[in-house]
Structure formats: structure tokens, C-alpha cells
Amino acid sequence: MEFIDDPKFGHSKFRLPVLLVPVLMFAVLILGIIASKIYVSSVLDKPHSEESH
């Protein structure tokens, strides 16, 4: 059980602080939602003259 409290594996030089990891994950989630909304709105607003058969 000691390796859970003090891990020896992984990157020791550029390890992120514990408080920064949830903030980074939340920022990536928000950016993904914004990017998907922009993509969906651009697809829906585009005229479908090329896709019509």
C-alpha cells in the first residue's frame, strides 16, 4: 500500500500539481463542448446543395 501514497513510477520532473489536474480536465471538457457546438452550428447553417442527390 506504500506505492499509492508515494508513487515512484511516472514522470517525476514535469509532474502536474494535484490541484491543476481537475482544472485542466474541466477546461478541456468546456473547450470540447464549445468546439462541438461551433461545428454543429456550422454544419447546420451550411446549404446542403453538395449533399443532395
PDB file of N, CA, C, O and CB in Angstrom:
ATOM      1  N   MET A   1       0.807  -1.209   0.000  1.00  0.00           N
ATOM      2  CA  MET A   1       0.000   0.000   0.000  1.00  0.00           C
ATOM      3  C   MET A   1       0.847   1.269   0.000  1.00  0.00           C
ATOM      4  O   MET A   1       0.309   2.374  -0.070  1.00  0.00           O
ATOM      5  CB  MET A   1      -0.916   0.001   1.194  1.00  0.00           C
ATOM      6  N   GLU A   2       2.168   1.117   0.078  1.00  0.00           N
ATOM      7  CA  GLU A   2       3.003   2.304   0.147  1.00  0.00           C
ATOM      8  C   GLU A   2       3.094   3.028  -1.193  1.00  0.00           C
ATOM      9  O   GLU A   2       3.274   4.245  -1.235  1.00  0.00           O
ATOM     10  CB  GLU A   2       4.384   1.931   0.621  1.00  0.00           C
ATOM     11  N   PHE A   3       2.968   2.269  -2.301  1.00  0.00           N
ATOM     12  CA  PHE A   3       3.139   2.902  -3.608  1.00  0.00           C
ATOM     13  C   PHE A   3       1.975   3.828  -3.946  1.00  0.00           C
ATOM     14  O   PHE A   3       2.127   4.698  -4.804  1.00  0.00           O
ATOM     15  CB  PHE A   3       3.286   1.840  -4.690  1.00  0.00           C
ATOM     16  N   ILE A   4       0.827   3.672  -3.307  1.00  0.00           N
ATOM     17  CA  ILE A   4      -0.304   4.560  -3.559  1.00  0.00           C
ATOM     18  C   ILE A   4      -0.035   5.934  -2.941  1.00  0.00           C
ATOM     19  O   ILE A   4      -0.330   6.963  -3.548  1.00  0.00           O
ATOM     20  CB  ILE A   4      -1.615   3.954  -2.992  1.00  0.00           C
ATOM     21  N   ASP A   5       0.522   5.942  -1.737  1.00  0.00           N
ATOM     22  CA  ASP A   5       0.796   7.203  -1.064  1.00  0.00           C
ATOM     23  C   ASP A   5       2.000   7.925  -1.660  1.00  0.00           C
ATOM     24  O   ASP A   5       2.021   9.154  -1.729  1.00  0.00           O
ATOM     25  CB  ASP A   5       1.022   6.962   0.411  1.00  0.00           C
ATOM     26  N   ASP A   6       3.002   7.157  -2.090  1.00  0.00           N
ATOM     27  CA  ASP A   6       4.224   7.758  -2.620  1.00  0.00           C
ATOM     28  C   ASP A   6       4.634   7.003  -3.882  1.00  0.00           C
ATOM     29  O   ASP A   6       5.468   6.099  -3.822  1.00  0.00           O
ATOM     30  CB  ASP A   6       5.372   7.734  -1.557  1.00  0.00           C
ATOM     31  N   PRO A   7       4.045   7.373  -5.037  1.00  0.00           N
ATOM     32  CA  PRO A   7       4.351   6.620  -6.259  1.00  0.00           C
ATOM     33  C   PRO A   7       5.759   6.904  -6.757  1.00  0.00           C
ATOM     34  O   PRO A   7       6.231   8.040  -6.699  1.00  0.00           O
ATOM     35  CB  PRO A   7       3.342   6.954  -7.353  1.00  0.00           C
ATOM     36  N   LYS A   8       6.424   5.871  -7.243  1.00  0.00           N
ATOM     37  CA  LYS A   8       7.770   6.018  -7.772  1.00  0.00           C
ATOM     38  C   LYS A   8       7.806   5.975  -9.302  1.00  0.00           C
ATOM     39  O   LYS A   8       8.816   6.314  -9.919  1.00  0.00           O
ATOM     40  CB  LYS A   8       8.662   4.936  -7.207  1.00  0.00           C
ATOM     41  N   PHE A   9       6.690   5.553  -9.906  1.00  0.00           N
ATOM     42  CA  PHE A   9       6.670   5.452 -11.367  1.00  0.00           C
ATOM     43  C   PHE A   9       6.117   6.745 -11.962  1.00  0.00           C
ATOM     44  O   PHE A   9       5.540   7.565 -11.249  1.00  0.00           O
ATOM     45  CB  PHE A   9       5.821   4.232 -11.827  1.00  0.00           C
ATOM     46  N   GLY A  10       6.294   6.923 -13.256  1.00  0.00           N
ATOM     47  CA  GLY A  10       5.807   8.108 -13.943  1.00  0.00           C
ATOM     48  C   GLY A  10       6.891   9.172 -14.033  1.00  0.00           C
ATOM     49  O   GLY A  10       8.038   8.960 -13.641  1.00  0.00           O
ATOM     50  N   HIS A  11       6.490  10.315 -14.559  1.00  0.00           N
ATOM     51  CA  HIS A  11       7.431  11.418 -14.720  1.00  0.00           C
ATOM     52  C   HIS A  11       7.574  12.148 -13.395  1.00  0.00           C
ATOM     53  O   HIS A  11       6.585  12.596 -12.814  1.00  0.00           O
ATOM     54  CB  HIS A  11       6.968  12.389 -15.837  1.00  0.00           C
ATOM     55  N   SER A  12       8.776  12.263 -12.932  1.00  0.00           N
ATOM     56  CA  SER A  12       8.994  12.975 -11.673  1.00  0.00           C
ATOM     57  C   SER A  12       9.397  14.432 -11.931  1.00  0.00           C
ATOM     58  O   SER A  12       9.260  15.276 -11.045  1.00  0.00           O
ATOM     59  CB  SER A  12      10.077  12.263 -10.836  1.00  0.00           C
ATOM     60  N   LYS A  13       9.891  14.731 -13.135  1.00  0.00           N
ATOM     61  CA  LYS A  13      10.390  16.073 -13.408  1.00  0.00           C
ATOM     62  C   LYS A  13       9.240  17.034 -13.725  1.00  0.00           C
ATOM     63  O   LYS A  13       9.161  18.116 -13.143  1.00  0.00           O
ATOM     64  CB  LYS A  13      11.391  16.040 -14.570  1.00  0.00           C
ATOM     65  N   PHE A  14       8.351  16.646 -14.641  1.00  0.00           N
ATOM     66  CA  PHE A  14       7.292  17.535 -15.107  1.00  0.00           C
ATOM     67  C   PHE A  14       5.916  17.065 -14.629  1.00  0.00           C
ATOM     68  O   PHE A  14       4.946  17.122 -15.385  1.00  0.00           O
ATOM     69  CB  PHE A  14       7.313  17.626 -16.633  1.00  0.00           C
ATOM     70  N   ARG A  15       5.828  16.601 -13.381  1.00  0.00           N
ATOM     71  CA  ARG A  15       4.548  16.133 -12.867  1.00  0.00           C
ATOM     72  C   ARG A  15       3.655  17.326 -12.532  1.00  0.00           C
ATOM     73  O   ARG A  15       4.106  18.291 -11.915  1.00  0.00           O
ATOM     74  CB  ARG A  15       4.753  15.238 -11.622  1.00  0.00           C
ATOM     75  N   LEU A  16       2.374  17.254 -12.945  1.00  0.00           N
ATOM     76  CA  LEU A  16       1.450  18.350 -12.698  1.00  0.00           C
ATOM     77  C   LEU A  16       1.052  18.391 -11.227  1.00  0.00           C
ATOM     78  O   LEU A  16       0.980  17.349 -10.576  1.00  0.00           O
ATOM     79  CB  LEU A  16       0.207  18.215 -13.586  1.00  0.00           C
ATOM     80  N   PRO A  17       0.795  19.575 -10.705  1.00  0.00           N
ATOM     81  CA  PRO A  17       0.261  19.655  -9.344  1.00  0.00           C
ATOM     82  C   PRO A  17      -1.121  19.023  -9.268  1.00  0.00           C
ATOM     83  O   PRO A  17      -1.841  18.968 -10.264  1.00  0.00           O
ATOM     84  CB  PRO A  17       0.201  21.115  -8.873  1.00  0.00           C
ATOM     85  N   VAL A  18      -1.488  18.546  -8.080  1.00  0.00           N
ATOM     86  CA  VAL A  18      -2.744  17.817  -7.933  1.00  0.00           C
ATOM     87  C   VAL A  18      -3.935  18.731  -8.165  1.00  0.00           C
ATOM     88  O   VAL A  18      -4.963  18.282  -8.670  1.00  0.00           O
ATOM     89  CB  VAL A  18      -2.834  17.180  -6.549  1.00  0.00           C
ATOM     90  N   LEU A  19      -3.820  19.996  -7.808  1.00  0.00           N
ATOM     91  CA  LEU A  19      -4.940  20.927  -7.992  1.00  0.00           C
ATOM     92  C   LEU A  19      -5.122  21.314  -9.454  1.00  0.00           C
ATOM     93  O   LEU A  19      -6.216  21.703  -9.863  1.00  0.00           O
ATOM     94  CB  LEU A  19      -4.725  22.182  -7.152  1.00  0.00           C
ATOM     95  N   LEU A  20      -4.058  21.208 -10.243  1.00  0.00           N
ATOM     96  CA  LEU A  20      -4.143  21.639 -11.635  1.00  0.00           C
ATOM     97  C   LEU A  20      -4.804  20.592 -12.521  1.00  0.00           C
ATOM     98  O   LEU A  20      -5.356  20.938 -13.566  1.00  0.00           O
ATOM     99  CB  LEU A  20      -2.761  21.957 -12.165  1.00  0.00           C
ATOM    100  N   VAL A  21      -4.764  19.329 -12.134  1.00  0.00           N
ATOM    101  CA  VAL A  21      -5.292  18.264 -12.990  1.00  0.00           C
ATOM    102  C   VAL A  21      -6.800  18.372 -13.178  1.00  0.00           C
ATOM    103  O   VAL A  21      -7.240  18.303 -14.325  1.00  0.00           O
ATOM    104  CB  VAL A  21      -4.946  16.907 -12.406  1.00  0.00           C
ATOM    105  N   PRO A  22      -7.641  18.537 -12.133  1.00  0.00           N
ATOM    106  CA  PRO A  22      -9.076  18.696 -12.388  1.00  0.00           C
ATOM    107  C   PRO A  22      -9.406  19.973 -13.142  1.00  0.00           C
ATOM    108  O   PRO A  22     -10.345  19.997 -13.937  1.00  0.00           O
ATOM    109  CB  PRO A  22      -9.831  18.678 -11.088  1.00  0.00           C
ATOM    110  N   VAL A  23      -8.644  21.033 -12.901  1.00  0.00           N
ATOM    111  CA  VAL A  23      -8.878  22.287 -13.623  1.00  0.00           C
ATOM    112  C   VAL A  23      -8.586  22.098 -15.099  1.00  0.00           C
ATOM    113  O   VAL A  23      -9.331  22.586 -15.949  1.00  0.00           O
ATOM    114  CB  VAL A  23      -8.011  23.424 -13.049  1.00  0.00           C
ATOM    115  N   LEU A  24      -7.507  21.391 -15.410  1.00  0.00           N
ATOM    116  CA  LEU A  24      -7.147  21.130 -16.799  1.00  0.00           C
ATOM    117  C   LEU A  24      -8.179  20.238 -17.479  1.00  0.00           C
ATOM    118  O   LEU A  24      -8.542  20.469 -18.633  1.00  0.00           O
ATOM    119  CB  LEU A  24      -5.766  20.486 -16.877  1.00  0.00           C
ATOM    120  N   MET A  25      -8.652  19.215 -16.759  1.00  0.00           N
ATOM    121  CA  MET A  25      -9.676  18.335 -17.327  1.00  0.00           C
ATOM    122  C   MET A  25     -10.977  19.090 -17.572  1.00  0.00           C
ATOM    123  O   MET A  25     -11.637  18.872 -18.588  1.00  0.00           O
ATOM    124  CB  MET A  25      -9.929  17.143 -16.398  1.00  0.00           C
ATOM    125  N   PHE A  26     -11.353  19.977 -16.648  1.00  0.00           N
ATOM    126  CA  PHE A  26     -12.568  20.764 -16.818  1.00  0.00           C
ATOM    127  C   PHE A  26     -12.440  21.731 -17.988  1.00  0.00           C
ATOM    128  O   PHE A  26     -13.399  21.939 -18.730  1.00  0.00           O
ATOM    129  CB  PHE A  26     -12.888  21.530 -15.539  1.00  0.00           C
ATOM    130  N   ALA A  27     -11.249  22.327 -18.157  1.00  0.00           N
ATOM    131  CA  ALA A  27     -11.029  23.250 -19.267  1.00  0.00           C
ATOM    132  C   ALA A  27     -11.103  22.521 -20.609  1.00  0.00           C
ATOM    133  O   ALA A  27     -11.652  23.050 -21.576  1.00  0.00           O
ATOM    134  CB  ALA A  27      -9.671  23.949 -19.118  1.00  0.00           C
ATOM    135  N   VAL A  28     -10.546  21.298 -20.667  1.00  0.00           N
ATOM    136  CA  VAL A  28     -10.610  20.513 -21.905  1.00  0.00           C
ATOM    137  C   VAL A  28     -12.050  20.129 -22.206  1.00  0.00           C
ATOM    138  O   VAL A  28     -12.459  20.127 -23.367  1.00  0.00           O
ATOM    139  CB  VAL A  28      -9.728  19.246 -21.802  1.00  0.00           C
ATOM    140  N   LEU A  29     -12.825  19.803 -21.174  1.00  0.00           N
ATOM    141  CA  LEU A  29     -14.228  19.463 -21.376  1.00  0.00           C
ATOM    142  C   LEU A  29     -15.013  20.649 -21.909  1.00  0.00           C
ATOM    143  O   LEU A  29     -15.807  20.504 -22.838  1.00  0.00           O
ATOM    144  CB  LEU A  29     -14.846  18.972 -20.078  1.00  0.00           C
ATOM    145  N   ILE A  30     -14.798  21.817 -21.327  1.00  0.00           N
ATOM    146  CA  ILE A  30     -15.508  23.022 -21.776  1.00  0.00           C
ATOM    147  C   ILE A  30     -15.106  23.377 -23.209  1.00  0.00           C
ATOM    148  O   ILE A  30     -15.962  23.735 -24.019  1.00  0.00           O
ATOM    149  CB  ILE A  30     -15.213  24.213 -20.826  1.00  0.00           C
ATOM    150  N   LEU A  31     -13.818  23.282 -23.528  1.00  0.00           N
ATOM    151  CA  LEU A  31     -13.376  23.577 -24.894  1.00  0.00           C
ATOM    152  C   LEU A  31     -13.953  22.580 -25.886  1.00  0.00           C
ATOM    153  O   LEU A  31     -14.287  22.952 -27.011  1.00  0.00           O
ATOM    154  CB  LEU A  31     -11.847  23.569 -24.976  1.00  0.00           C
ATOM    155  N   GLY A  32     -14.074  21.317 -25.486  1.00  0.00           N
ATOM    156  CA  GLY A  32     -14.681  20.314 -26.367  1.00  0.00           C
ATOM    157  C   GLY A  32     -16.140  20.603 -26.624  1.00  0.00           C
ATOM    158  O   GLY A  32     -16.608  20.437 -27.750  1.00  0.00           O
ATOM    159  N   ILE A  33     -16.875  21.033 -25.606  1.00  0.00           N
ATOM    160  CA  ILE A  33     -18.290  21.367 -25.778  1.00  0.00           C
ATOM    161  C   ILE A  33     -18.442  22.575 -26.687  1.00  0.00           C
ATOM    162  O   ILE A  33     -19.320  22.594 -27.549  1.00  0.00           O
ATOM    163  CB  ILE A  33     -18.955  21.638 -24.418  1.00  0.00           C
ATOM    164  N   ILE A  34     -17.598  23.581 -26.505  1.00  0.00           N
ATOM    165  CA  ILE A  34     -17.674  24.781 -27.347  1.00  0.00           C
ATOM    166  C   ILE A  34     -17.336  24.443 -28.796  1.00  0.00           C
ATOM    167  O   ILE A  34     -18.000  24.911 -29.721  1.00  0.00           O
ATOM    168  CB  ILE A  34     -16.720  25.875 -26.821  1.00  0.00           C
ATOM    169  N   ALA A  35     -16.296  23.624 -28.988  1.00  0.00           N
ATOM    170  CA  ALA A  35     -15.897  23.259 -30.348  1.00  0.00           C
ATOM    171  C   ALA A  35     -16.981  22.433 -31.025  1.00  0.00           C
ATOM    172  O   ALA A  35     -17.227  22.607 -32.218  1.00  0.00           O
ATOM    173  CB  ALA A  35     -14.573  22.479 -30.332  1.00  0.00           C
ATOM    174  N   SER A  36     -17.634  21.541 -30.292  1.00  0.00           N
ATOM    175  CA  SER A  36     -18.693  20.738 -30.898  1.00  0.00           C
ATOM    176  C   SER A  36     -19.899  21.599 -31.241  1.00  0.00           C
ATOM    177  O   SER A  36     -20.545  21.366 -32.262  1.00  0.00           O
ATOM    178  CB  SER A  36     -19.108  19.601 -29.961  1.00  0.00           C
ATOM    179  N   LYS A  37     -20.219  22.594 -30.408  1.00  0.00           N
ATOM    180  CA  LYS A  37     -21.330  23.490 -30.723  1.00  0.00           C
ATOM    181  C   LYS A  37     -21.022  24.309 -31.969  1.00  0.00           C
ATOM    182  O   LYS A  37     -21.898  24.507 -32.812  1.00  0.00           O
ATOM    183  CB  LYS A  37     -21.627  24.418 -29.536  1.00  0.00           C
ATOM    184  N   ILE A  38     -19.792  24.785 -32.094  1.00  0.00           N
ATOM    185  CA  ILE A  38     -19.410  25.561 -33.287  1.00  0.00           C
ATOM    186  C   ILE A  38     -19.481  24.675 -34.528  1.00  0.00           C
ATOM    187  O   ILE A  38     -19.946  25.114 -35.581  1.00  0.00           O
ATOM    188  CB  ILE A  38     -17.979  26.155 -33.129  1.00  0.00           C
ATOM    189  N   TYR A  39     -19.018  23.419 -34.406  1.00  0.00           N
ATOM    190  CA  TYR A  39     -19.045  22.512 -35.546  1.00  0.00           C
ATOM    191  C   TYR A  39     -20.472  22.184 -35.961  1.00  0.00           C
ATOM    192  O   TYR A  39     -20.786  22.184 -37.152  1.00  0.00           O
ATOM    193  CB  TYR A  39     -18.291  21.234 -35.219  1.00  0.00           C
ATOM    194  N   VAL A  40     -21.337  21.904 -34.992  1.00  0.00           N
ATOM    195  CA  VAL A  40     -22.719  21.558 -35.315  1.00  0.00           C
ATOM    196  C   VAL A  40     -23.437  22.745 -35.931  1.00  0.00           C
ATOM    197  O   VAL A  40     -24.203  22.574 -36.879  1.00  0.00           O
ATOM    198  CB  VAL A  40     -23.464  21.082 -34.064  1.00  0.00           C
ATOM    199  N   SER A  41     -23.206  23.944 -35.415  1.00  0.00           N
ATOM    200  CA  SER A  41     -23.870  25.117 -35.979  1.00  0.00           C
ATOM    201  C   SER A  41     -23.358  25.418 -37.386  1.00  0.00           C
ATOM    202  O   SER A  41     -24.123  25.870 -38.239  1.00  0.00           O
ATOM    203  CB  SER A  41     -23.661  26.333 -35.071  1.00  0.00           C
ATOM    204  N   SER A  42     -22.070  25.173 -37.637  1.00  0.00           N
ATOM    205  CA  SER A  42     -21.549  25.418 -38.982  1.00  0.00           C
ATOM    206  C   SER A  42     -22.065  24.385 -39.964  1.00  0.00           C
ATOM    207  O   SER A  42     -22.268  24.697 -41.137  1.00  0.00           O
ATOM    208  CB  SER A  42     -20.025  25.414 -38.975  1.00  0.00           C
ATOM    209  N   VAL A  43     -22.282  23.152 -39.503  1.00  0.00           N
ATOM    210  CA  VAL A  43     -22.823  22.127 -40.399  1.00  0.00           C
ATOM    211  C   VAL A  43     -24.294  22.382 -40.676  1.00  0.00           C
ATOM    212  O   VAL A  43     -24.751  22.196 -41.803  1.00  0.00           O
ATOM    213  CB  VAL A  43     -22.633  20.726 -39.799  1.00  0.00           C
ATOM    214  N   LEU A  44     -25.040  22.806 -39.666  1.00  0.00           N
ATOM    215  CA  LEU A  44     -26.467  23.024 -39.863  1.00  0.00           C
ATOM    216  C   LEU A  44     -26.741  24.280 -40.677  1.00  0.00           C
ATOM    217  O   LEU A  44     -27.734  24.325 -41.404  1.00  0.00           O
ATOM    218  CB  LEU A  44     -27.170  23.115 -38.524  1.00  0.00           C
ATOM    219  N   ASP A  45     -25.900  25.298 -40.581  1.00  0.00           N
ATOM    220  CA  ASP A  45     -26.120  26.539 -41.313  1.00  0.00           C
ATOM    221  C   ASP A  45     -25.657  26.452 -42.763  1.00  0.00           C
ATOM    222  O   ASP A  45     -26.025  27.289 -43.587  1.00  0.00           O
ATOM    223  CB  ASP A  45     -25.411  27.675 -40.622  1.00  0.00           C
ATOM    224  N   LYS A  46     -24.847  25.437 -43.074  1.00  0.00           N
ATOM    225  CA  LYS A  46     -24.308  25.310 -44.431  1.00  0.00           C
ATOM    226  C   LYS A  46     -25.405  24.836 -45.380  1.00  0.00           C
ATOM    227  O   LYS A  46     -26.143  23.914 -45.034  1.00  0.00           O
ATOM    228  CB  LYS A  46     -23.104  24.330 -44.460  1.00  0.00           C
ATOM    229  N   PRO A  47     -25.537  25.426 -46.553  1.00  0.00           N
ATOM    230  CA  PRO A  47     -26.520  24.889 -47.525  1.00  0.00           C
ATOM    231  C   PRO A  47     -26.103  23.507 -48.013  1.00  0.00           C
ATOM    232  O   PRO A  47     -24.925  23.247 -48.257  1.00  0.00           O
ATOM    233  CB  PRO A  47     -26.674  25.846 -48.735  1.00  0.00           C
ATOM    234  N   HIS A  48     -27.087  22.632 -48.150  1.00  0.00           N
ATOM    235  CA  HIS A  48     -26.790  21.227 -48.483  1.00  0.00           C
ATOM    236  C   HIS A  48     -26.921  20.979 -49.977  1.00  0.00           C
ATOM    237  O   HIS A  48     -27.450  19.944 -50.383  1.00  0.00           O
ATOM    238  CB  HIS A  48     -27.725  20.281 -47.715  1.00  0.00           C
ATOM    239  N   SER A  49     -26.448  21.909 -50.804  1.00  0.00           N
ATOM    240  CA  SER A  49     -26.546  21.708 -52.251  1.00  0.00           C
ATOM    241  C   SER A  49     -25.589  20.642 -52.731  1.00  0.00           C
ATOM    242  O   SER A  49     -25.863  19.974 -53.728  1.00  0.00           O
ATOM    243  CB  SER A  49     -26.275  23.005 -52.985  1.00  0.00           C
ATOM    244  N   GLU A  50     -24.453  20.462 -52.036  1.00  0.00           N
ATOM    245  CA  GLU A  50     -23.485  19.443 -52.468  1.00  0.00           C
ATOM    246  C   GLU A  50     -23.938  18.051 -52.086  1.00  0.00           C
ATOM    247  O   GLU A  50     -23.638  17.085 -52.789  1.00  0.00           O
ATOM    248  CB  GLU A  50     -22.113  19.718 -51.867  1.00  0.00           C
ATOM    249  N   GLU A  51     -24.680  17.930 -50.945  1.00  0.00           N
ATOM    250  CA  GLU A  51     -25.036  16.617 -50.450  1.00  0.00           C
ATOM    251  C   GLU A  51     -26.310  16.072 -51.064  1.00  0.00           C
ATOM    252  O   GLU A  51     -26.565  14.870 -50.985  1.00  0.00           O
ATOM    253  CB  GLU A  51     -25.177  16.661 -48.976  1.00  0.00           C
ATOM    254  N   SER A  52     -27.136  16.951 -51.689  1.00  0.00           N
ATOM    255  CA  SER A  52     -28.389  16.466 -52.247  1.00  0.00           C
ATOM    256  C   SER A  52     -28.102  15.666 -53.526  1.00  0.00           C
ATOM    257  O   SER A  52     -27.263  16.047 -54.342  1.00  0.00           O
ATOM    258  CB  SER A  52     -29.357  17.650 -52.537  1.00  0.00           C
ATOM    259  N   HIS A  53     -28.816  14.559 -53.671  1.00  0.00           N
ATOM    260  CA  HIS A  53     -28.580  13.692 -54.840  1.00  0.00           C
ATOM    261  C   HIS A  53     -29.616  13.962 -55.895  1.00  0.00           C
ATOM    262  O   HIS A  53     -29.594  13.338 -56.956  1.00  0.00           O
ATOM    263  CB  HIS A  53     -28.603  12.202 -54.448  1.00  0.00           C
TER     264      HIS A  53
END
